[in-house]
């Protein structure tokens, strides 16, 4: 048993398998995922676990060089966007339309589904390098 870090073996494996420029998605409970994309479903109930409760440990363990979010989040959920930006720090980011965001999921190495019910509680983390 690990003392610290992510305990979920599926998430550990996913983070290990992502290469440079490949990406994962941390998603709310309602984000549609195309058939064939790996989904690690953590949702237990509405709001549990919350998006930030999952994003925080993922961001601590995953080497990412960029993140993307749906532009609609800026108006529909500015408080969550501010919280996410504070957590993810000074790395490049890009906003895209929610429709384009949903299309990008097809290319993800995996999706970690949370129980979040907050509007547009979704982010794409693009893999970086540690060297």
C-alpha positions as CSV (number, residue, x, y, z in Angstrom):
1,X,0.0,0.0,0.0
2,X,1.2,3.5,-0.9
3,X,1.6,6.0,1.9
4,X,1.0,9.1,-0.3
5,X,-0.2,10.1,-3.7
6,X,-2.9,8.6,-5.9
7,X,-4.1,5.3,-4.5
8,X,-6.3,4.3,-7.5
9,X,-4.3,1.8,-9.5
10,X,-6.2,2.6,-12.8
11,X,-5.3,6.3,-12.5
12,X,-1.7,5.5,-11.6
13,X,-1.5,3.3,-14.7
14,X,-3.1,5.9,-16.9
15,X,-0.7,8.7,-15.8
16,X,2.3,6.5,-16.4
17,X,1.2,5.6,-19.9
18,X,0.7,9.1,-21.2
19,X,3.5,10.3,-23.4
20,X,4.6,13.8,-24.3
21,X,1.8,15.7,-26.1
22,X,-0.7,13.0,-25.4
23,X,-3.5,14.0,-23.1
24,X,-6.1,13.0,-20.5
25,X,-9.4,14.5,-19.4
26,X,-10.7,15.1,-15.9
27,X,-14.4,15.4,-16.4
28,X,-17.7,16.1,-14.7
29,X,-20.3,13.4,-14.4
30,X,-22.2,14.4,-17.6
31,X,-19.4,14.9,-20.2
32,X,-20.1,12.5,-23.1
33,X,-17.2,10.2,-23.9
34,X,-16.9,8.5,-27.3
35,X,-16.9,4.7,-27.4
36,X,-13.5,3.2,-27.2
37,X,-12.0,5.9,-25.0
38,X,-10.9,4.5,-21.6
39,X,-13.0,5.9,-18.7
40,X,-12.1,5.6,-15.1
41,X,-15.4,6.4,-13.4
42,X,-15.0,7.7,-9.9
43,X,-18.5,9.1,-9.6
44,X,-20.3,8.0,-6.5
45,X,-23.1,10.5,-6.3
46,X,-24.0,14.0,-7.5
47,X,-21.0,16.2,-6.5
48,X,-18.9,13.4,-5.1
49,X,-16.1,13.3,-5.7
50,X,-15.9,16.9,-6.8
51,X,-13.8,18.0,-9.8
52,X,-11.2,19.8,-7.8
53,X,-10.9,16.9,-5.3
54,X,-9.8,14.7,-8.2
55,X,-7.9,17.3,-10.3
56,X,-5.6,18.3,-7.3
57,X,-3.9,14.9,-6.8
58,X,-3.8,14.3,-10.6
59,X,-2.0,17.7,-11.2
60,X,0.4,16.9,-8.4
61,X,1.5,13.6,-9.9
62,X,1.1,14.2,-13.7
63,X,3.7,16.1,-15.7
64,X,1.6,18.4,-17.9
65,X,2.8,21.2,-20.2
66,X,-0.6,22.7,-21.1
67,X,-4.3,22.5,-20.3
68,X,-7.5,23.2,-22.2
69,X,-11.0,24.0,-21.0
70,X,-14.3,25.0,-22.6
71,X,-14.6,28.7,-23.3
72,X,-18.1,28.6,-21.9
73,X,-16.7,28.0,-18.5
74,X,-15.5,31.6,-18.4
75,X,-19.1,32.9,-18.1
76,X,-21.0,29.9,-16.7
77,X,-18.5,29.0,-13.9
78,X,-15.9,31.7,-13.4
79,X,-15.3,30.7,-9.7
80,X,-14.3,27.2,-10.7
81,X,-12.1,28.5,-13.6
82,X,-10.3,30.7,-11.1
83,X,-9.8,27.8,-8.7
84,X,-8.5,25.6,-11.5
85,X,-6.1,28.2,-12.8
86,X,-4.7,28.8,-9.3
87,X,-4.1,25.0,-9.0
88,X,-2.6,24.4,-12.4
89,X,-0.2,27.4,-12.1
90,X,1.8,29.2,-14.7
91,X,1.6,26.7,-17.6
92,X,0.1,27.6,-21.0
93,X,-3.6,27.1,-21.4
94,X,-6.2,27.4,-24.2
95,X,-9.9,27.8,-24.2
96,X,-11.9,26.1,-27.0
97,X,-15.6,25.8,-27.6
98,X,-17.4,23.2,-25.7
99,X,-18.2,21.4,-29.0
100,X,-14.5,21.3,-29.9
101,X,-13.6,20.2,-26.4
102,X,-16.1,17.2,-26.7
103,X,-14.6,16.3,-30.1
104,X,-11.1,16.2,-28.6
105,X,-12.1,13.6,-26.1
106,X,-11.9,11.0,-28.9
107,X,-8.1,11.4,-28.9
108,X,-7.6,11.2,-25.1
109,X,-5.6,8.4,-23.6
110,X,-8.3,8.3,-20.9
111,X,-11.0,10.2,-19.1
112,X,-11.3,10.4,-15.3
113,X,-14.9,10.9,-14.5
114,X,-15.8,12.7,-11.3
115,X,-19.1,13.2,-9.7
116,X,-19.0,16.9,-10.3
117,X,-22.2,18.6,-11.3
118,X,-20.8,22.1,-11.6
119,X,-21.1,23.5,-15.2
120,X,-18.2,22.8,-17.5
121,X,-16.1,21.1,-14.8
122,X,-13.8,19.6,-17.4
123,X,-10.1,20.0,-18.3
124,X,-7.7,18.4,-20.8
125,X,-4.2,18.0,-19.4
126,X,-1.5,17.7,-22.1
127,X,1.4,15.5,-21.1
128,X,4.8,17.1,-20.7
129,X,8.2,15.9,-19.8
130,X,10.2,15.9,-16.6
131,X,13.6,16.5,-18.2
